[in-house]
Every structure is written in structure tokens, then in C-alpha cells.
């Protein structure tokens, strides 16, 4: 079930990016307008979805100020 949801979300993101880009390319025939549209649509598509990000912090690699003073 999760694969179908991921595929559906990927197709929606693809449509969000490709549809405005192709319309801009068709109407203007100039690459100077197409590339910024591609970049802007990519930002919009990347913001869609409920990506659960788990941030991990490595405690061992952190130096405190007390360690710096002893050297």
C-alpha cells in the first residue's frame, strides 16, 4: 500500500514540475523562461508531501568549551 502512495505522490510532483514547464516552453519558445520555471516548479513540488524527517545528533563528536581551554 505504501508503494502506491509513493508512486501517486511522485506522479503528482512530476505533473507539478512538467506541466508549467512545457506550457512555458510551448508559449515562449525561449529557454530563458523555461529554466526559471523549471526551478520554481521544482521547489513547489519538493514542498509537497509529508516527509517525516528524523534528525539525529552525534553526541560523541561534540567538543565543549571546557575541552578547548585545557589545551
Buried (B, 14 or more C-beta within 10 A) or exposed (E): EEEEEEEEBEEEBEEBBEEBBEEBBEEEEEEEBBEEBBEEBBEEBEEEEEEEEEEEEEEEEEEEEEEEEEE
